[in-house]
Amino acid sequence: MTEGNDKLRFEASAYLQTLIGRELFRSEELAIVELVKNAYDSGAQRVVIAVRPQSLKEPGEIEIRDDGEGMALARFQRVFMFAGYSDRLRQVEDAARIPTGEKGIGRFAADRLGRRLIVLTKVKGASTGLRVEIDWSLFKSRQKKFSDVTVPYVQEALPTFGRADSGTILRITQLREQWDREQLVSLRRALAQLLDPYQRPTDFEIDLQVAGSPALSGPIRQAPLSGSDIEVGFAVTEDGKLRRWRRGRIYEADSGREEILAVDASPLAGLEGRFFYFLKRPTKEQSRGLLAGVRVYRDGFRIEPLGSQRTDWLGISEKRAKRHGHAHIVPSRLFGFVSISRRQHPDLKDTTSREALIDTAAARSLVSVLQKQLTFLENSILTDVDQPRWTQSRARKAVELERARFQSLSVMSFGLAHELRQPLQSIRFEAENITTRLGQLGVADPDIDEAQRNIDADIERIEKNIQLIASISSGSLETSDELDLASVVRDQCSFFATRCATQGIDFQVDVPPALQATVNGTLVGMVLINLIKNAIDELIALQDGRRRRICVVLRGEGPKCRLEVSDNGAGIPEEIRPKIFRKFATKKTGGMGVGLYNCKLLVRSHAGEIFFETQTGEGTTFVVELPKIG
Amino acid sequence: MPTDRVLVVDDEPRVLSSMCRCLRLAGFRVLSAGLARDALTLCDAHSFDVVILDLIMPGMDGVELLARIRKVQPLVRSVVLSGKIDEDLAERDIARKLRESVEADAYLSKPVSGTRLVETVRGVIVKDPPGDWKAIAKRMSNGKDLKIKTAKDAAKELKKFRKK
């Protein structure tokens, strides 16, 4: 194919149309969306999509009718019949409406829908209109040139249009799809995506009419999102200030705070936007069928591709990637709706490549304002969701760690207790053997008898301690059992009676005969031992000659059990009172490895509380409250 | 009163020797074994009135050992002296638990006093030997509940047992 001597030119086969029409449009629904956008670009106020699904009696048909400017023959030839042609660029400059597309191939979407297309179009004031019939199967040939395929047309009176009317009707027949209910629902959803859920378009309406289905018929509306966890809304006031509010599920209903920020965003005056954030992937019901993304609507009609899956025009994914996933906003849970208007924001225009807005001061300002609101959202997520969550998980981990530590300690002390018992047994036998043998040899002596009794008493005491270790180390800290708390407390206290007596401490136990409760006995035992040991340590360190006393009190109070351990020691010094339950606040973690910090963690993990009352020079009372049914 | 013979089995050498001394001083004839294997050898050579054993021992546990001793000495009394640490602090509860795993005549937990041990051993000896032939046959057949319905069955079992 040559022209002249030194020029080559491309030719396209007719099949190119088939490639574009059938393969470029991902689905039937999107093909219709493309045709609706064409209608919008032609200045239509209203577009009606009438679908008659295929039935046994009748073949299916789709009719898309708009009240746009229509086309006369010359324009039809120049525009419609010219693949890839678009004069929308010119329209960007002067049209009342900024077009949604300028690729110039939207019309081929009709091929995706059906084998035949009838176009009826008429301009305002003309007495006749144009009727063109296209049989897409003619384009199947790979040998024919694109331009060799001809389509017949007639100019005739079109009864459906009045003389003053203008518009275009695309009648698609011999449909390629059945158009079942599911697909029609999906179509409604796809069409709804074009519309701003928060500022309904004032000059464009889409109406879907499905023959025989009133439920699927009616004007298309996009419903607003519901049930987001955090919502940040903002609006630029006439004087260029930013009004911002925040609410959502994680906030109290009346805590929505509103503020006015003194920023200079005057080119964006009138802009409104909303960010919705879900802490978990939202359900279809919550997202109203929308995919995540920050969309921009001009006068209620979506500007694509802003907010589509492959654009990251606000740099959210980029930020996330840079932070190795540590950013607080997960793009798939963020929905944004930004409303601008042609009248108020003439500088916000789309680029021809439709990759973004044309880089103007206004567009930069828009991106910057939106990014600042995203940062505000991000900080809200950080302070109101993530940080509380971290604190919670830290506490949970600490409890788990404490349990693990306890378990390994258990295993060790279990073996230790067993080990101790063996030599204790032989000491006991041998001590008695000596006495017995001496008796047999005729030696009777009160000192020997007393020595024997002392050894026995000490063995009993060591045995008590072994049992104490065993009782704690064989328990579990997780489950609660129905038990008599009074006897648990009494048993644990009995281990300390001897110890207190030898130290000259008056040990009082004031426990009811029985107190049924569903609690963790091991936990109560550990906390009690810890508190009594602390009290003993405190009293031993006392230098003055006062009569030293420890008092353990157990009471059932309504739904709670209250356990008190008090001493009449020196009291807790004022400066360490606030941090007594913190880790490393006390050196007295003791041999069991459970300090007050651990006590608090464990008590809290069983929905209880631990606190103290202290008076310098008078003594301290630690109080543990646990739910009776924990 | 003829001197009663006691077999003591414990894997702790000093527990073993002190216990033997204690029983010897109380007038028993005592033999001891630190291993289950040695205990069985002793049972082949001597007959005992009482066997005292710990349940946790390396090599063979007390339950199995007792069963094997009973095979050769069906009439022997048994005292289990357990060093096992149990979450139940009450001795009675420990005994109840032990009884579930092995049937003995008495249960004690370490550390027990010598006096108590001697009293217990005397106590199980004084008890009448099991006159119930069913019980004896059952013991010999390693606790398995054989179909011993009549004295003839029991005699058959005893004959079988002696052959072994």
Interface residues (C-beta under 8 A of the other chain):
Chain A: F414 A417 H418 R421 Q422 P423 L424 Q425 S426 I427 R428 F429 E430 E432 N433 T436 R437 Q440 D456 I459 E463 I466 Q467 A470 S471 S474 G475 D491
Chain B: E12 R14 V15 S17 S18 M19 R21 C22 L25 A26 G83 K84 I85 D86 E87 L89 K110 P111 V112 S113 G114 T115 L117
